[in-house]
Amino acid sequence: MASGLVYATGADSMLHALDPTTGTVRRSFPTGGPIETRPVVAGDFVYVGGSNGDISKLSG
């Protein structure tokens, strides 16, 4: 959880930011390919790893 949102990955190669109370998607971010890791929050950023070895860093 970061910035009051829960982050989850989808089979659609997107990182989704969800409202923790309602489950409503607030934002979605394309990662450029299949996601292989769970979202990791560090400071103000959310990181996910892709199947191609890339790491996406997004502002939380």
C-alpha distance matrix in Angstrom:
0.0 3.8 7.0 6.4 5.5 4.5 6.4 9.6 13.0 16.3 19.9 20.6 19.3 16.6 12.9 11.7 9.1 9.4 9.9 8.6 12.2 14.3 12.8 14.4 13.7 13.3 13.7 14.8 15.7 18.7 18.6 22.4 22.6 21.4 18.1 18.7 15.5 12.0 9.4 9.0 7.1 10.0 10.7 10.4 10.5 9.1 12.0 13.7 17.2 20.0 23.1 25.2 23.7 22.0 18.5 16.7 14.9 13.2 12.3 8.8
3.8 0.0 3.8 5.3 5.4 6.7 7.8 11.5 14.5 17.8 21.4 21.5 19.9 16.9 13.1 12.1 9.2 10.3 10.7 10.5 13.9 15.9 14.6 15.4 14.2 12.7 12.8 14.3 14.8 18.0 18.1 21.9 22.8 22.2 19.0 20.1 17.0 13.9 10.6 9.7 6.7 8.7 8.3 7.1 7.9 7.8 11.4 13.9 17.6 20.4 23.8 25.4 23.8 21.6 18.0 15.7 13.2 11.1 9.4 5.7
7.0 3.8 0.0 3.8 5.5 8.5 10.1 13.9 16.8 19.8 23.5 23.1 21.7 18.3 14.8 13.2 9.7 10.7 10.2 10.9 13.6 15.5 14.9 14.9 13.9 11.6 12.2 14.5 15.4 18.9 19.6 23.4 24.7 24.5 21.6 23.1 20.3 17.3 13.8 13.2 10.1 11.4 9.9 7.8 9.5 10.3 14.1 16.7 20.4 23.0 26.5 27.9 26.5 23.9 20.4 17.7 14.9 12.0 9.4 5.9
6.4 5.3 3.8 0.0 3.8 7.0 9.9 13.4 16.8 19.5 23.3 23.2 22.3 18.9 15.4 13.2 9.5 9.0 7.5 7.6 10.0 12.3 12.1 12.7 12.6 10.9 12.5 15.0 16.7 20.3 21.2 25.0 26.0 25.4 22.5 23.9 21.0 17.7 14.7 14.6 11.9 13.9 12.9 11.3 12.7 12.6 16.2 18.3 22.0 24.4 27.8 29.6 28.4 26.0 22.6 20.0 17.7 14.9 12.7 9.0
5.5 5.4 5.5 3.8 0.0 3.8 6.4 9.8 13.2 15.7 19.5 19.4 18.7 15.3 11.9 9.5 5.8 5.5 5.3 6.0 9.3 10.7 9.5 10.0 9.4 8.3 9.6 11.7 13.6 17.1 18.2 21.9 22.6 21.9 19.2 20.7 18.2 14.9 12.1 12.8 11.0 13.8 13.7 11.8 12.0 11.0 14.2 15.6 19.4 21.4 24.7 26.7 25.8 23.5 20.3 17.7 15.9 13.1 11.8 8.2
4.5 6.7 8.5 7.0 3.8 0.0 3.8 6.7 10.4 13.1 16.8 17.3 16.7 13.8 10.3 8.1 5.6 5.0 6.4 5.8 9.6 10.8 8.6 10.1 9.4 9.7 10.6 11.6 13.4 16.4 17.0 20.6 20.8 19.5 16.6 17.8 15.3 11.8 9.5 10.9 10.0 13.5 14.4 13.2 12.5 10.4 13.0 13.7 17.2 19.2 22.2 24.6 23.7 22.0 18.9 16.7 15.6 13.4 13.1 9.7
6.4 7.8 10.1 9.9 6.4 3.8 0.0 3.8 7.0 10.1 13.8 14.3 13.2 10.4 6.8 5.6 4.6 6.2 9.0 9.3 12.9 13.4 10.5 11.4 9.5 10.1 9.6 9.4 10.5 13.1 13.3 17.0 17.0 15.8 12.9 14.4 12.0 8.9 6.5 8.7 8.8 12.5 14.1 12.8 11.1 8.1 10.0 10.2 13.6 15.5 18.5 20.8 20.1 18.3 15.5 13.3 12.7 10.9 11.5 8.9
9.6 11.5 13.9 13.4 9.8 6.7 3.8 0.0 3.8 6.7 10.3 11.4 10.7 8.6 5.9 5.3 6.6 7.6 11.0 11.1 14.4 14.2 10.7 11.9 9.9 11.6 10.9 9.6 10.6 12.3 12.4 15.6 15.0 13.2 10.5 11.9 10.2 7.4 6.6 9.9 11.3 15.0 17.1 16.1 13.8 10.4 11.0 9.8 12.6 13.8 16.3 19.0 18.8 17.5 15.3 13.5 14.0 12.8 14.3 12.3
13.0 14.5 16.8 16.8 13.2 10.4 7.0 3.8 0.0 3.8 7.0 8.2 7.2 5.9 4.6 6.0 8.9 10.5 14.2 14.7 17.9 17.2 13.5 14.1 11.6 13.4 11.8 9.4 9.5 10.1 9.8 12.6 11.5 9.5 7.1 9.1 8.5 7.0 7.1 10.9 13.1 16.5 19.0 17.9 15.0 11.3 10.8 8.5 10.5 10.8 13.0 15.8 16.1 15.1 13.4 12.0 13.4 12.8 15.2 14.1
16.3 17.8 19.8 19.5 15.7 13.1 10.1 6.7 3.8 0.0 3.8 5.1 5.9 5.6 6.5 7.3 10.9 12.0 15.6 16.5 19.1 17.8 14.0 14.2 11.8 14.3 12.7 9.8 10.4 10.1 10.4 12.4 10.9 8.7 7.9 10.3 10.9 10.2 10.9 14.7 16.8 20.3 22.6 21.3 18.4 14.8 14.2 11.5 12.7 12.0 13.4 16.3 17.4 16.6 15.7 14.3 16.3 15.6 18.0 17.1
19.9 21.4 23.5 23.3 19.5 16.8 13.8 10.3 7.0 3.8 0.0 3.8 5.5 7.4 9.5 10.9 14.5 15.7 19.3 20.1 22.6 21.0 17.2 17.4 15.0 17.6 15.8 12.6 12.7 11.3 11.3 12.1 9.7 7.2 7.8 10.0 11.9 12.2 13.6 17.3 19.9 23.1 25.7 24.5 21.4 17.8 16.5 13.3 13.5 11.8 12.2 15.1 16.9 16.7 16.7 15.8 18.4 18.2 21.0 20.5
20.6 21.5 23.1 23.2 19.4 17.3 14.3 11.4 8.2 5.1 3.8 0.0 3.9 5.4 8.7 10.1 13.9 15.5 19.1 20.6 23.1 21.2 17.5 16.9 14.0 16.2 13.9 10.4 10.4 8.6 9.4 9.9 8.5 7.4 8.8 12.0 13.8 14.2 14.7 18.4 20.5 23.6 25.8 24.0 20.9 17.7 16.7 13.8 14.2 12.2 13.1 15.3 17.4 16.4 16.5 15.0 17.5 17.0 19.8 19.7
19.3 19.9 21.7 22.3 18.7 16.7 13.2 10.7 7.2 5.9 5.5 3.9 0.0 3.8 6.9 9.7 13.4 15.7 19.5 20.9 23.8 22.5 18.8 18.2 15.0 16.5 13.7 10.0 8.6 6.3 5.9 6.7 5.3 4.8 5.8 9.5 11.3 12.1 12.4 15.8 18.0 20.8 23.1 21.5 18.1 14.9 13.4 10.5 10.7 8.7 10.1 12.0 13.8 12.6 12.7 11.3 14.1 14.1 17.2 17.6
16.6 16.9 18.3 18.9 15.3 13.8 10.4 8.6 5.9 5.6 7.4 5.4 3.8 0.0 3.8 6.2 9.8 12.4 16.1 17.9 20.7 19.5 15.9 15.0 11.6 12.8 9.9 6.3 5.4 4.6 5.7 8.1 8.3 8.2 7.8 11.4 12.0 11.8 11.0 14.4 16.0 18.9 20.8 18.8 15.7 12.7 12.1 10.0 11.5 10.6 13.0 14.7 15.8 13.9 13.0 10.7 12.6 11.7 14.4 14.5
12.9 13.1 14.8 15.4 11.9 10.3 6.8 5.9 4.6 6.5 9.5 8.7 6.9 3.8 0.0 3.8 6.8 9.8 13.5 15.0 18.2 17.5 14.0 13.6 10.3 11.0 8.4 5.6 5.1 6.5 7.0 10.4 10.8 10.4 8.5 11.5 10.9 9.7 8.0 11.3 12.5 15.5 17.3 15.4 12.5 9.4 9.5 8.1 10.7 11.1 14.1 16.0 16.2 14.1 12.2 9.6 10.6 9.3 11.6 11.1
11.7 12.1 13.2 13.2 9.5 8.1 5.6 5.3 6.0 7.3 10.9 10.1 9.7 6.2 3.8 0.0 3.8 6.2 10.0 11.8 14.8 13.8 10.5 9.8 6.5 7.6 5.9 4.4 6.4 8.9 10.5 13.7 14.2 13.6 11.9 14.6 13.6 11.6 9.8 12.8 13.3 16.6 18.0 15.8 13.7 10.8 12.1 11.3 14.3 14.8 17.6 19.7 19.9 17.9 15.8 13.0 13.3 11.1 12.4 11.0
9.1 9.2 9.7 9.5 5.8 5.6 4.6 6.6 8.9 10.9 14.5 13.9 13.4 9.8 6.8 3.8 0.0 3.8 7.0 9.1 12.2 11.8 9.1 8.5 5.8 5.6 5.1 6.1 8.4 11.7 13.2 16.7 17.5 17.0 14.9 17.2 15.6 13.0 10.4 12.6 12.1 15.2 15.9 13.6 12.3 10.2 12.5 12.8 16.3 17.5 20.6 22.5 22.3 20.0 17.4 14.5 13.7 10.9 11.0 8.7
9.4 10.3 10.7 9.0 5.5 5.0 6.2 7.6 10.5 12.0 15.7 15.5 15.7 12.4 9.8 6.2 3.8 0.0 3.8 6.0 8.6 8.1 5.4 5.4 4.4 5.5 7.2 8.8 11.8 14.9 16.6 19.9 20.4 19.4 17.3 19.4 17.6 14.6 12.6 14.8 14.2 17.5 18.1 16.1 15.3 13.2 15.6 15.8 19.2 20.4 23.2 25.5 25.4 23.4 20.8 18.0 17.3 14.6 14.3 11.5
9.9 10.7 10.2 7.5 5.3 6.4 9.0 11.0 14.2 15.6 19.3 19.1 19.5 16.1 13.5 10.0 7.0 3.8 0.0 3.8 5.6 5.7 5.0 5.3 6.4 6.5 9.5 12.0 15.0 18.4 20.2 23.6 24.1 23.2 21.0 22.9 20.8 17.6 15.5 17.1 15.9 18.9 19.0 17.0 17.0 15.5 18.4 19.0 22.5 24.0 26.8 29.1 28.8 26.8 24.0 21.2 20.0 17.1 16.1 12.9
8.6 10.5 10.9 7.6 6.0 5.8 9.3 11.1 14.7 16.5 20.1 20.6 20.9 17.9 15.0 11.8 9.1 6.0 3.8 0.0 3.8 5.9 5.6 8.0 9.5 10.2 12.8 14.8 17.5 20.6 21.9 25.4 25.5 24.1 21.6 22.8 20.4 16.9 15.1 16.4 15.3 18.5 18.8 17.5 17.7 16.0 18.8 19.4 22.8 24.6 27.3 29.9 29.3 27.6 24.7 22.3 21.2 18.6 17.7 14.2
12.2 13.9 13.6 10.0 9.3 9.6 12.9 14.4 17.9 19.1 22.6 23.1 23.8 20.7 18.2 14.8 12.2 8.6 5.6 3.8 0.0 3.8 6.0 8.2 11.0 11.8 15.0 17.3 20.4 23.5 25.1 28.5 28.6 27.2 24.9 26.2 23.9 20.4 18.9 20.2 19.0 22.1 22.1 20.8 21.2 19.8 22.5 23.1 26.5 28.1 30.7 33.3 32.9 31.2 28.4 26.0 24.8 22.1 21.0 17.5
14.3 15.9 15.5 12.3 10.7 10.8 13.4 14.2 17.2 17.8 21.0 21.2 22.5 19.5 17.5 13.8 11.8 8.1 5.7 5.9 3.8 0.0 3.8 5.4 8.9 10.4 13.8 15.9 19.3 22.3 24.3 27.4 27.5 26.2 24.3 26.0 24.3 21.0 19.6 21.6 20.8 24.0 24.2 22.5 22.5 20.8 23.3 23.4 26.7 27.8 30.2 32.9 32.9 31.2 28.6 26.1 25.3 22.4 21.7 18.5
12.8 14.6 14.9 12.1 9.5 8.6 10.5 10.7 13.5 14.0 17.2 17.5 18.8 15.9 14.0 10.5 9.1 5.4 5.0 5.6 6.0 3.8 0.0 3.8 6.4 8.9 11.6 13.1 16.4 19.1 20.9 24.0 23.9 22.4 20.6 22.3 20.8 17.7 16.5 18.9 18.6 22.0 22.8 21.1 20.5 18.3 20.4 20.2 23.2 24.2 26.5 29.2 29.4 27.8 25.4 23.0 22.5 19.9 19.7 16.8
14.4 15.4 14.9 12.7 10.0 10.1 11.4 11.9 14.1 14.2 17.4 16.9 18.2 15.0 13.6 9.8 8.5 5.4 5.3 8.0 8.2 5.4 3.8 0.0 3.8 6.1 9.2 11.1 14.7 17.6 20.0 22.9 23.3 22.4 20.9 23.2 22.0 19.2 17.7 20.1 19.6 22.9 23.3 21.1 20.5 18.5 20.8 20.6 23.7 24.4 26.8 29.2 29.6 27.7 25.4 22.6 22.1 19.2 18.9 16.3
13.7 14.2 13.9 12.6 9.4 9.4 9.5 9.9 11.6 11.8 15.0 14.0 15.0 11.6 10.3 6.5 5.8 4.4 6.4 9.5 11.0 8.9 6.4 3.8 0.0 3.8 5.8 7.3 11.0 13.8 16.3 19.2 19.9 19.3 18.0 20.7 19.7 17.2 15.4 18.1 17.8 21.0 21.6 19.1 18.0 15.9 18.0 17.7 20.8 21.2 23.9 26.0 26.4 24.3 22.2 19.2 18.9 16.0 16.1 14.0
13.3 12.7 11.6 10.9 8.3 9.7 10.1 11.6 13.4 14.3 17.6 16.2 16.5 12.8 11.0 7.6 5.6 5.5 6.5 10.2 11.8 10.4 8.9 6.1 3.8 0.0 3.8 7.1 10.4 13.9 16.5 19.6 20.8 20.8 19.4 22.2 20.9 18.4 16.0 18.1 17.1 19.9 19.8 16.9 16.3 14.9 17.5 18.0 21.3 22.0 25.0 26.7 26.9 24.4 22.0 18.7 17.8 14.4 13.8 11.8
13.7 12.8 12.2 12.5 9.6 10.6 9.6 10.9 11.8 12.7 15.8 13.9 13.7 9.9 8.4 5.9 5.1 7.2 9.5 12.8 15.0 13.8 11.6 9.2 5.8 3.8 0.0 3.8 6.8 10.3 13.0 16.0 17.6 18.1 16.9 19.9 18.9 17.0 14.4 16.6 15.9 18.6 18.8 15.7 14.4 13.0 15.1 15.5 18.6 19.1 22.2 23.6 23.8 21.1 18.9 15.5 14.8 11.5 11.5 10.4
14.8 14.3 14.5 15.0 11.7 11.6 9.4 9.6 9.4 9.8 12.6 10.4 10.0 6.3 5.6 4.4 6.1 8.8 12.0 14.8 17.3 15.9 13.1 11.1 7.3 7.1 3.8 0.0 3.8 6.8 9.7 12.5 13.9 14.4 13.6 16.9 16.5 15.1 13.0 15.7 15.8 18.6 19.4 16.6 14.5 12.4 13.7 13.2 15.9 15.9 18.8 20.2 20.8 18.2 16.5 13.2 13.4 10.7 11.9 11.5
15.7 14.8 15.4 16.7 13.6 13.4 10.5 10.6 9.5 10.4 12.7 10.4 8.6 5.4 5.1 6.4 8.4 11.8 15.0 17.5 20.4 19.3 16.4 14.7 11.0 10.4 6.8 3.8 0.0 3.8 6.4 9.4 11.4 12.5 11.8 15.2 15.0 14.3 12.1 14.6 15.0 17.3 18.3 15.7 13.0 11.0 11.5 11.0 13.4 13.2 16.4 17.2 17.7 14.9 13.3 9.9 10.4 8.3 10.4 11.1
18.7 18.0 18.9 20.3 17.1 16.4 13.1 12.3 10.1 10.1 11.3 8.6 6.3 4.6 6.5 8.9 11.7 14.9 18.4 20.6 23.5 22.3 19.1 17.6 13.8 13.9 10.3 6.8 3.8 0.0 3.8 5.8 8.0 9.9 10.1 13.9 14.6 14.8 13.4 16.1 17.1 19.3 20.8 18.4 15.3 13.0 12.5 11.1 12.4 11.2 13.9 14.5 15.6 12.9 12.3 9.4 11.2 10.2 13.1 14.3
18.6 18.1 19.6 21.2 18.2 17.0 13.3 12.4 9.8 10.4 11.3 9.4 5.9 5.7 7.0 10.5 13.2 16.6 20.2 21.9 25.1 24.3 20.9 20.0 16.3 16.5 13.0 9.7 6.4 3.8 0.0 3.8 5.7 7.7 7.6 11.0 11.9 12.9 11.7 14.2 15.8 17.8 19.7 17.8 14.3 11.9 10.3 8.3 8.9 7.7 10.6 10.9 11.8 9.2 8.8 6.5 9.3 9.6 13.1 14.5
22.4 21.9 23.4 25.0 21.9 20.6 17.0 15.6 12.6 12.4 12.1 9.9 6.7 8.1 10.4 13.7 16.7 19.9 23.6 25.4 28.5 27.4 24.0 22.9 19.2 19.6 16.0 12.5 9.4 5.8 3.8 0.0 3.8 7.3 8.8 12.1 14.0 15.6 15.1 17.5 19.4 21.1 23.1 21.3 17.7 15.5 13.5 11.2 10.7 8.2 10.0 9.5 11.4 9.2 10.3 8.9 12.1 12.9 16.4 18.1
22.6 22.8 24.7 26.0 22.6 20.8 17.0 15.0 11.5 10.9 9.7 8.5 5.3 8.3 10.8 14.2 17.5 20.4 24.1 25.5 28.6 27.5 23.9 23.3 19.9 20.8 17.6 13.9 11.4 8.0 5.7 3.8 0.0 3.8 6.4 9.4 12.0 14.2 14.5 17.3 19.7 21.8 24.3 22.9 19.2 16.4 14.0 10.9 9.6 6.3 7.1 7.6 10.1 9.1 10.6 10.2 13.8 14.9 18.6 19.8
21.4 22.2 24.5 25.4 21.9 19.5 15.8 13.2 9.5 8.7 7.2 7.4 4.8 8.2 10.4 13.6 17.0 19.4 23.2 24.1 27.2 26.2 22.4 22.4 19.3 20.8 18.1 14.4 12.5 9.9 7.7 7.3 3.8 0.0 3.8 6.5 9.5 11.8 13.0 16.0 18.9 21.4 24.2 23.2 19.6 16.3 13.8 10.2 8.7 5.6 5.7 8.0 10.2 10.2 11.3 11.4 14.9 16.0 19.5 20.1
18.1 19.0 21.6 22.5 19.2 16.6 12.9 10.5 7.1 7.9 7.8 8.8 5.8 7.8 8.5 11.9 14.9 17.3 21.0 21.6 24.9 24.3 20.6 20.9 18.0 19.4 16.9 13.6 11.8 10.1 7.6 8.8 6.4 3.8 0.0 3.8 5.9 8.0 9.3 12.3 15.4 17.9 20.9 20.2 16.6 13.2 10.6 6.8 5.9 4.3 5.9 8.8 9.6 9.4 9.3 9.5 12.6 13.8 17.2 17.5
18.7 20.1 23.1 23.9 20.7 17.8 14.4 11.9 9.1 10.3 10.0 12.0 9.5 11.4 11.5 14.6 17.2 19.4 22.9 22.8 26.2 26.0 22.3 23.2 20.7 22.2 19.9 16.9 15.2 13.9 11.0 12.1 9.4 6.5 3.8 0.0 3.8 7.1 9.6 12.0 15.5 17.9 21.3 21.3 17.7 14.3 11.3 7.6 5.6 5.1 5.4 9.0 8.9 10.0 9.9 11.3 14.1 15.9 19.2 19.2
15.5 17.0 20.3 21.0 18.2 15.3 12.0 10.2 8.5 10.9 11.9 13.8 11.3 12.0 10.9 13.6 15.6 17.6 20.8 20.4 23.9 24.3 20.8 22.0 19.7 20.9 18.9 16.5 15.0 14.6 11.9 14.0 12.0 9.5 5.9 3.8 0.0 3.8 6.4 8.4 12.1 14.5 18.0 18.4 15.1 11.6 8.9 5.7 5.2 7.1 8.7 11.6 10.5 10.9 9.5 10.6 12.6 14.3 17.2 16.8
12.0 13.9 17.3 17.7 14.9 11.8 8.9 7.4 7.0 10.2 12.2 14.2 12.1 11.8 9.7 11.6 13.0 14.6 17.6 16.9 20.4 21.0 17.7 19.2 17.2 18.4 17.0 15.1 14.3 14.8 12.9 15.6 14.2 11.8 8.0 7.1 3.8 0.0 3.8 6.3 9.8 12.8 16.1 16.5 13.6 10.0 8.4 6.3 7.8 10.1 12.1 15.1 13.9 13.6 11.4 11.6 12.7 13.5 15.8 14.6
9.4 10.6 13.8 14.7 12.1 9.5 6.5 6.6 7.1 10.9 13.6 14.7 12.4 11.0 8.0 9.8 10.4 12.6 15.5 15.1 18.9 19.6 16.5 17.7 15.4 16.0 14.4 13.0 12.1 13.4 11.7 15.1 14.5 13.0 9.3 9.6 6.4 3.8 0.0 3.8 6.6 9.8 12.9 12.8 9.9 6.3 5.6 5.0 8.1 10.8 13.8 16.1 14.7 13.4 10.5 9.7 9.8 10.1 12.1 10.8
9.0 9.7 13.2 14.6 12.8 10.9 8.7 9.9 10.9 14.7 17.3 18.4 15.8 14.4 11.3 12.8 12.6 14.8 17.1 16.4 20.2 21.6 18.9 20.1 18.1 18.1 16.6 15.7 14.6 16.1 14.2 17.5 17.3 16.0 12.3 12.0 8.4 6.3 3.8 0.0 3.8 6.5 9.9 10.8 8.3 5.5 5.1 6.5 9.4 12.8 15.8 17.7 15.5 14.2 10.8 10.5 9.6 10.4 11.7 10.4
7.1 6.7 10.1 11.9 11.0 10.0 8.8 11.3 13.1 16.8 19.9 20.5 18.0 16.0 12.5 13.3 12.1 14.2 15.9 15.3 19.0 20.8 18.6 19.6 17.8 17.1 15.9 15.8 15.0 17.1 15.8 19.4 19.7 18.9 15.4 15.5 12.1 9.8 6.6 3.8 0.0 3.8 6.5 7.3 5.8 4.5 6.4 9.2 12.4 15.8 19.1 20.6 18.4 16.6 12.9 11.8 9.7 9.6 9.7 7.9
10.0 8.7 11.4 13.9 13.8 13.5 12.5 15.0 16.5 20.3 23.1 23.6 20.8 18.9 15.5 16.6 15.2 17.5 18.9 18.5 22.1 24.0 22.0 22.9 21.0 19.9 18.6 18.6 17.3 19.3 17.8 21.1 21.8 21.4 17.9 17.9 14.5 12.8 9.8 6.5 3.8 0.0 3.8 6.2 5.5 6.4 7.8 11.2 13.9 17.5 20.8 21.8 19.1 17.2 13.4 12.7 10.0 10.4 10.0 9.1
10.7 8.3 9.9 12.9 13.7 14.4 14.1 17.1 19.0 22.6 25.7 25.8 23.1 20.8 17.3 18.0 15.9 18.1 19.0 18.8 22.1 24.2 22.8 23.3 21.6 19.8 18.8 19.4 18.3 20.8 19.7 23.1 24.3 24.2 20.9 21.3 18.0 16.1 12.9 9.9 6.5 3.8 0.0 3.8 5.6 8.2 10.5 14.2 17.1 20.5 24.0 24.7 22.1 19.8 16.1 14.8 11.4 11.1 9.4 8.4
10.4 7.1 7.8 11.3 11.8 13.2 12.8 16.1 17.9 21.3 24.5 24.0 21.5 18.8 15.4 15.8 13.6 16.1 17.0 17.5 20.8 22.5 21.1 21.1 19.1 16.9 15.7 16.6 15.7 18.4 17.8 21.3 22.9 23.2 20.2 21.3 18.4 16.5 12.8 10.8 7.3 6.2 3.8 0.0 3.8 7.1 10.2 13.8 17.1 20.1 23.7 24.4 22.2 19.4 15.7 13.6 10.1 8.6 6.0 5.3
10.5 7.9 9.5 12.7 12.0 12.5 11.1 13.8 15.0 18.4 21.4 20.9 18.1 15.7 12.5 13.7 12.3 15.3 17.0 17.7 21.2 22.5 20.5 20.5 18.0 16.3 14.4 14.5 13.0 15.3 14.3 17.7 19.2 19.6 16.6 17.7 15.1 13.6 9.9 8.3 5.8 5.5 5.6 3.8 0.0 3.8 6.6 10.2 13.4 16.3 20.0 20.6 18.5 15.7 12.0 9.9 6.4 5.5 4.6 4.8
9.1 7.8 10.3 12.6 11.0 10.4 8.1 10.4 11.3 14.8 17.8 17.7 14.9 12.7 9.4 10.8 10.2 13.2 15.5 16.0 19.8 20.8 18.3 18.5 15.9 14.9 13.0 12.4 11.0 13.0 11.9 15.5 16.4 16.3 13.2 14.3 11.6 10.0 6.3 5.5 4.5 6.4 8.2 7.1 3.8 0.0 3.8 6.9 10.5 13.3 17.0 18.1 16.3 13.8 10.2 8.1 5.8 5.2 6.3 5.7
12.0 11.4 14.1 16.2 14.2 13.0 10.0 11.0 10.8 14.2 16.5 16.7 13.4 12.1 9.5 12.1 12.5 15.6 18.4 18.8 22.5 23.3 20.4 20.8 18.0 17.5 15.1 13.7 11.5 12.5 10.3 13.5 14.0 13.8 10.6 11.3 8.9 8.4 5.6 5.1 6.4 7.8 10.5 10.2 6.6 3.8 0.0 3.8 6.9 10.0 13.6 14.6 12.6 10.3 6.6 5.5 4.7 6.4 8.9 9.3
13.7 13.9 16.7 18.3 15.6 13.7 10.2 9.8 8.5 11.5 13.3 13.8 10.5 10.0 8.1 11.3 12.8 15.8 19.0 19.4 23.1 23.4 20.2 20.6 17.7 18.0 15.5 13.2 11.0 11.1 8.3 11.2 10.9 10.2 6.8 7.6 5.7 6.3 5.0 6.5 9.2 11.2 14.2 13.8 10.2 6.9 3.8 0.0 3.8 6.7 10.1 11.7 10.2 8.5 5.7 5.4 7.0 8.7 11.8 12.1
17.2 17.6 20.4 22.0 19.4 17.2 13.6 12.6 10.5 12.7 13.5 14.2 10.7 11.5 10.7 14.3 16.3 19.2 22.5 22.8 26.5 26.7 23.2 23.7 20.8 21.3 18.6 15.9 13.4 12.4 8.9 10.7 9.6 8.7 5.9 5.6 5.2 7.8 8.1 9.4 12.4 13.9 17.1 17.1 13.4 10.5 6.9 3.8 0.0 3.8 6.9 8.3 6.6 5.9 4.4 6.3 9.1 11.6 15.0 15.7
20.0 20.4 23.0 24.4 21.4 19.2 15.5 13.8 10.8 12.0 11.8 12.2 8.7 10.6 11.1 14.8 17.5 20.4 24.0 24.6 28.1 27.8 24.2 24.4 21.2 22.0 19.1 15.9 13.2 11.2 7.7 8.2 6.3 5.6 4.3 5.1 7.1 10.1 10.8 12.8 15.8 17.5 20.5 20.1 16.3 13.3 10.0 6.7 3.8 0.0 3.8 5.3 5.5 5.3 6.1 7.6 11.2 13.4 17.1 18.1
23.1 23.8 26.5 27.8 24.7 22.2 18.5 16.3 13.0 13.4 12.2 13.1 10.1 13.0 14.1 17.6 20.6 23.2 26.8 27.3 30.7 30.2 26.5 26.8 23.9 25.0 22.2 18.8 16.4 13.9 10.6 10.0 7.1 5.7 5.9 5.4 8.7 12.1 13.8 15.8 19.1 20.8 24.0 23.7 20.0 17.0 13.6 10.1 6.9 3.8 0.0 3.8 5.5 7.3 9.3 11.3 14.9 17.2 20.9 21.8
25.2 25.4 27.9 29.6 26.7 24.6 20.8 19.0 15.8 16.3 15.1 15.3 12.0 14.7 16.0 19.7 22.5 25.5 29.1 29.9 33.3 32.9 29.2 29.2 26.0 26.7 23.6 20.2 17.2 14.5 10.9 9.5 7.6 8.0 8.8 9.0 11.6 15.1 16.1 17.7 20.6 21.8 24.7 24.4 20.6 18.1 14.6 11.7 8.3 5.3 3.8 0.0 3.8 5.6 8.9 11.2 14.8 17.5 21.2 22.8
23.7 23.8 26.5 28.4 25.8 23.7 20.1 18.8 16.1 17.4 16.9 17.4 13.8 15.8 16.2 19.9 22.3 25.4 28.8 29.3 32.9 32.9 29.4 29.6 26.4 26.9 23.8 20.8 17.7 15.6 11.8 11.4 10.1 10.2 9.6 8.9 10.5 13.9 14.7 15.5 18.4 19.1 22.1 22.2 18.5 16.3 12.6 10.2 6.6 5.5 5.5 3.8 0.0 3.8 6.6 9.8 13.1 16.2 19.8 21.3
22.0 21.6 23.9 26.0 23.5 22.0 18.3 17.5 15.1 16.6 16.7 16.4 12.6 13.9 14.1 17.9 20.0 23.4 26.8 27.6 31.2 31.2 27.8 27.7 24.3 24.4 21.1 18.2 14.9 12.9 9.2 9.2 9.1 10.2 9.4 10.0 10.9 13.6 13.4 14.2 16.6 17.2 19.8 19.4 15.7 13.8 10.3 8.5 5.9 5.3 7.3 5.6 3.8 0.0 3.8 6.5 9.8 12.9 16.5 18.4
18.5 18.0 20.4 22.6 20.3 18.9 15.5 15.3 13.4 15.7 16.7 16.5 12.7 13.0 12.2 15.8 17.4 20.8 24.0 24.7 28.4 28.6 25.4 25.4 22.2 22.0 18.9 16.5 13.3 12.3 8.8 10.3 10.6 11.3 9.3 9.9 9.5 11.4 10.5 10.8 12.9 13.4 16.1 15.7 12.0 10.2 6.6 5.7 4.4 6.1 9.3 8.9 6.6 3.8 0.0 3.8 6.5 9.9 13.3 15.0
16.7 15.7 17.7 20.0 17.7 16.7 13.3 13.5 12.0 14.3 15.8 15.0 11.3 10.7 9.6 13.0 14.5 18.0 21.2 22.3 26.0 26.1 23.0 22.6 19.2 18.7 15.5 13.2 9.9 9.4 6.5 8.9 10.2 11.4 9.5 11.3 10.6 11.6 9.7 10.5 11.8 12.7 14.8 13.6 9.9 8.1 5.5 5.4 6.3 7.6 11.3 11.2 9.8 6.5 3.8 0.0 3.8 6.5 10.1 12.1
14.9 13.2 14.9 17.7 15.9 15.6 12.7 14.0 13.4 16.3 18.4 17.5 14.1 12.6 10.6 13.3 13.7 17.3 20.0 21.2 24.8 25.3 22.5 22.1 18.9 17.8 14.8 13.4 10.4 11.2 9.3 12.1 13.8 14.9 12.6 14.1 12.6 12.7 9.8 9.6 9.7 10.0 11.4 10.1 6.4 5.8 4.7 7.0 9.1 11.2 14.9 14.8 13.1 9.8 6.5 3.8 0.0 3.8 6.9 9.2
13.2 11.1 12.0 14.9 13.1 13.4 10.9 12.8 12.8 15.6 18.2 17.0 14.1 11.7 9.3 11.1 10.9 14.6 17.1 18.6 22.1 22.4 19.9 19.2 16.0 14.4 11.5 10.7 8.3 10.2 9.6 12.9 14.9 16.0 13.8 15.9 14.3 13.5 10.1 10.4 9.6 10.4 11.1 8.6 5.5 5.2 6.4 8.7 11.6 13.4 17.2 17.5 16.2 12.9 9.9 6.5 3.8 0.0 3.8 6.2
12.3 9.4 9.4 12.7 11.8 13.1 11.5 14.3 15.2 18.0 21.0 19.8 17.2 14.4 11.6 12.4 11.0 14.3 16.1 17.7 21.0 21.7 19.7 18.9 16.1 13.8 11.5 11.9 10.4 13.1 13.1 16.4 18.6 19.5 17.2 19.2 17.2 15.8 12.1 11.7 9.7 10.0 9.4 6.0 4.6 6.3 8.9 11.8 15.0 17.1 20.9 21.2 19.8 16.5 13.3 10.1 6.9 3.8 0.0 3.8
8.8 5.7 5.9 9.0 8.2 9.7 8.9 12.3 14.1 17.1 20.5 19.7 17.6 14.5 11.1 11.0 8.7 11.5 12.9 14.2 17.5 18.5 16.8 16.3 14.0 11.8 10.4 11.5 11.1 14.3 14.5 18.1 19.8 20.1 17.5 19.2 16.8 14.6 10.8 10.4 7.9 9.1 8.4 5.3 4.8 5.7 9.3 12.1 15.7 18.1 21.8 22.8 21.3 18.4 15.0 12.1 9.2 6.2 3.8 0.0
